[in-house]
Amino acid sequence: MPENTVTAPLAPMAPEDVADAFAYIRALQAGDIDTAGAVANDTGPEMRRLLLDVAARIFIPITAVDDHDGEPCAHSFLAAALGRLLLEVLCHGDGACLAFPPGIAQTIVRFTENILTEEHGDVADVLRQLEAAGIAQAMEAHPAAAGAHPVRHTTV
């Protein structure tokens, strides 16, 4: 398969980028349109890219081929293909609502609700856990950023 935006290795995100993206996602999930708008305005045109980075970090590992006992099964390939397809739709929506920040954020929320929570459990809690993992990963990749830039938008 040719390398593209879905199969290329992901560059580490900066901690403040993770915080901004999740602040936007959590605000939309909570129905707080004012906060979501404020975060989007503060972040600017980079919001779409940040949300796509977060989506890739959530969808791809969850739908990745599972080499259970060293033998991937047909369902593993189907799940991986669906994850890549979902990310491709978000990346290249050609004007579709899903290709813009609110659609990307809502897709992340729905994916979290339907795939990552049991019986549609506490989506906000899972989003906080995903954000914490993303911040930890970003801090590990950018240790100098830990003290240089305060993390913004964390109170949703």
N, C-alpha and C positions, 0 to 999 in steps of 0.2 A: 504494500500500500504506500502511495506517495506520502511524504511528510507534509503536513499542513498544520493549521492552527490548532487542531485537535490532537494530533499525534506528536507534535514537537514537544520536547521537554519544556516544562514550565519554569520560567525565571522566577526567583523568589520575589514575593511582594514586600513592599515596605510596611512596617507596622501601622503607620498612620493611614495607609491605603486600605489595609484590612479593616481597620476601625471605621473608616468612612463608609466603605461598602456595606459592612454589617449594620451600621447605624441606619443607613437608608433602607436596607432589607427589613430590619426589625421594625422600623417606623411604619413602613407600608403594611407589614404583617399585623401590626397593632391598629391599623386604620388611622394613624396619626399623619395625615397628609401635610399638615403645616411643618412638622419636623422633617418629613421626607423631602419636602420642597426646599427647606433651609439647608439641609445636608447637600442636596443636589446643587443648589446655588453656590455654596461654599466650595464644593469640589470641582464644579465646572464641567467642561466637556469630557474630562477624563472619567466621569462616573460610569459610562458605558463600558469602557475597557476594564475598570476595576470590577464591575459586576461580572463580566465575562471571565476574568481571572478567578474570581471566587467560584463561579459556576463550574469551571473546569476542575477546580480543586475538590469540589463536592461530587460532581457527576462521574468523572472518570474513575476515581478509586472505587466508588461504590459499584460501578457497572463493569469493572475490569475483569478480564478473564481469570477465573478461579482455577488454579491448577491443583485441584483436590487430588491428593495422592499422586501428583505428577501427571495426571491425565485430565486435561480439560474436556468438558462435556459439551454437547451441542447447545445447551442452555447458557453456558458460559459465554460462548461466542455471540449468541443472540443478545445477551445483556450488554456485552461490550459494544456491539454494533448499535444498540439503542442509545447508549450513553453518548457515543460519538455523534449519532444522528441528532440527538437533542441539542448537543453543543453546537453542531453545525447550523441548525435552524436558528439558534440564538445569535450566532456570529454573522450569518449571511441571510438574514430575513428579507432582504430586498424590499424594505418598506413595511413589512408585517409588524403588527403591534409588538410581537415578541422580541423584535430586534432592538427595541428602545428600552432605556433603564426601567420603567415601571413593569414592562412585560418580562424582562430578565429577572428582576427581583421577585415578581409574583411566581415565576416558574421555579425559582429556587425555593420559595416558601412552599409551593405545592409539592415539589419533589421531597422536601424535608418532611412534610406532613404525611405524604403517601408512602414513602420508602423508608425514611429514617426514624419514624416514630411508630410505636406499637399502638394500633387501634386509634390512630390520629391523636396521640398524646400531646404533651405540652410542646408545641412547635417552638415557642419563644425560648424555652429552656434548651432545646437542641440547637437552635440558632446561636445562643450564647456559648454553648460548648464548642460549636464549629468556629465561632469567632475567636475564642480563647486558644484553640488549637492553631488557627491561622496566625494569630499574633505571636504565639510561641515560636512557630516556624519562621515567621518573618524576623523576629528578634535574633534567632539563631543565625539566620542568613545575613542580617544587618546589625551586628552587635553595637556598632557606633551609633545607630539610630535610637537605641534605647534611651540614651540620655540627651540626645541632640534635639529630638522633636517630640513634643508632648502628643500623646494619642488623643485625637479629637472625637467628638460625637459618640460618647460611650454611655449616655444616659437615657436610652430608650427602653 
